[in-house]
Amino acid sequence: MGNAINIWLDDQRNAPDRWIHLHNIEEVEKMIGLVLEFDVFSIDTMSFDFHLSHPKNGLDVLKYLAGLCIKEKTKKF
């Protein structure tokens, strides 16, 4: 899929090549907001770090993204 992205959510470890490296839920929300301006997107693969140095953890990010799926903002997750 042409608009598929790979997201690496981790505040301490480096992301692999060709992955979008995000550190917390605010960065995820900002990146998704930018992508949604262009078209419906898909998340091909996502790596979650549960323990983030932030009040919200990886599970909160998963819930946010699941909400986007329910609203049909992303076609694959």
One Martini backbone bead per residue (centre of mass of N, CA, C, O) as a GRO file, in nm:
protein
   77
    1MET     BB    1   0.095   0.036   0.024
    2GLY     BB    2   0.164   0.370  -0.033
    3ASN     BB    3   0.065   0.484   0.277
    4ALA     BB    4   0.253   0.318   0.441
    5ILE     BB    5   0.356   0.279   0.786
    6ASN     BB    6   0.623   0.291   1.029
    7ILE     BB    7   0.621   0.258   1.388
    8TRP     BB    8   0.837   0.389   1.654
    9LEU     BB    9   0.784   0.344   2.006
   10ASP     BB   10   1.050   0.517   2.172
   11ASP     BB   11   1.252   0.684   2.431
   12GLN     BB   12   1.551   0.510   2.397
   13ARG     BB   13   1.543   0.366   2.129
   14ASN     BB   14   1.629   0.308   1.818
   15ALA     BB   15   1.534   0.312   1.501
   16PRO     BB   16   1.487   0.173   1.226
   17ASP     BB   17   1.502   0.173   0.917
   18ARG     BB   18   1.216   0.330   0.781
   19TRP     BB   19   1.121   0.457   1.049
   20ILE     BB   20   0.907   0.615   1.266
   21HIS     BB   21   1.018   0.818   1.532
   22LEU     BB   22   0.862   0.795   1.849
   23HIS     BB   23   0.814   0.902   2.208
   24ASN     BB   24   0.499   0.992   2.217
   25ILE     BB   25   0.169   1.079   2.196
   26GLU     BB   26   0.212   1.360   2.074
   27GLU     BB   27   0.374   1.265   1.828
   28VAL     BB   28   0.158   1.082   1.715
   29GLU     BB   29  -0.067   1.294   1.679
   30LYS     BB   30   0.093   1.480   1.491
   31MET     BB   31   0.160   1.278   1.266
   32ILE     BB   32  -0.131   1.195   1.202
   33GLY     BB   33  -0.230   1.479   1.129
   34LEU     BB   34  -0.045   1.508   0.882
   35VAL     BB   35  -0.137   1.255   0.723
   36LEU     BB   36  -0.451   1.327   0.709
   37GLU     BB   37  -0.419   1.568   0.505
   38PHE     BB   38  -0.382   1.377   0.250
   39ASP     BB   39  -0.496   1.086   0.359
   40VAL     BB   40  -0.552   0.781   0.383
   41PHE     BB   41  -0.399   0.553   0.599
   42SER     BB   42  -0.139   0.314   0.692
   43ILE     BB   43  -0.037   0.066   0.924
   44ASP     BB   44   0.186  -0.178   0.900
   45THR     BB   45   0.391  -0.115   1.149
   46MET     BB   46   0.428  -0.154   1.518
   47SER     BB   47   0.629  -0.036   1.788
   48PHE     BB   48   0.601  -0.087   2.139
   49ASP     BB   49   0.655   0.103   2.427
   50PHE     BB   50   0.526   0.095   2.735
   51HIS     BB   51   0.770   0.244   2.888
   52LEU     BB   52   0.737   0.573   2.926
   53SER     BB   53   0.859   0.909   2.981
   54HIS     BB   54   0.535   0.928   3.055
   55PRO     BB   55   0.209   0.937   3.153
   56LYS     BB   56   0.183   0.795   2.882
   57ASN     BB   57   0.152   0.492   2.721
   58GLY     BB   58   0.134   0.246   2.486
   59LEU     BB   59  -0.169   0.187   2.540
   60ASP     BB   60  -0.270   0.474   2.477
   61VAL     BB   61  -0.184   0.465   2.182
   62LEU     BB   62  -0.352   0.222   2.098
   63LYS     BB   63  -0.627   0.353   2.162
   64TYR     BB   64  -0.602   0.587   1.967
   65LEU     BB   65  -0.568   0.411   1.706
   66ALA     BB   66  -0.830   0.249   1.739
   67GLY     BB   67  -1.013   0.498   1.707
   68LEU     BB   68  -0.935   0.548   1.411
   69CYS     BB   69  -1.044   0.282   1.304
   70ILE     BB   70  -1.338   0.324   1.387
   71LYS     BB   71  -1.342   0.604   1.207
   72GLU     BB   72  -1.187   0.537   0.934
   73LYS     BB   73  -0.877   0.668   0.908
   74THR     BB   74  -0.780   0.371   0.883
   75LYS     BB   75  -0.726   0.059   0.702
   76LYS     BB   76  -0.466  -0.029   0.876
   77PHE     BB   77  -0.364  -0.220   1.202
   0.00000   0.00000   0.00000
